């Protein structure tokens, strides 16, 4: 699919690589038309916004896995806050999705990091949700502030979707991704794997898997695995460093017909 240039101010322009790693054989024949997942073709919204004026450096690291369409997630979020001289600090009230984060200390009982286990503490969280990290009370270290994060993700067809080795599949993504990995594996272990590495926004928002590549897989159950990486670092004079990394993993099982 031919990428379309954005009509808005470029946020991130496309670069680097699209690679397909393939292996072994299969057939042709009549079969249902491969569906196309619905997607949003508009330019991405700003994936990261800060409300307030933090006086601490923030390192946010999250990773979640979705195994069912719009289902519960597993994973963990980690946050490190550092003061003006680089010391890690704990603050009176730090939350993610309105849930108090857990303080973890090092072996010397110094502040290390905040964590939050998704399945235990955020059972209602879904991939469609915007993440909201808040320092509601920063004590004498920083005034309150909020960081909003919109993670990127692929719009995958649901489990048990029938695909065919005679039709391309187009899978859209949303957000300002840095890297997209999509792998399809058959019962023999043969795998079709696509990797996109992106820098800046140029309009490309879909992964296309050609029918000729799908035809290399054995008909039957196809395991689908994806990984979408978001990273952003903001550094400016007089403002504490803000670093965000988020990985979104998704799993599905489709059915391939010849």
Order of alpha helices (4+ residues) and beta strands (2+ residues): beta-beta-beta-beta-beta-beta-beta-beta-alpha-beta-beta-beta-beta-beta-beta-beta-beta-alpha-beta-beta
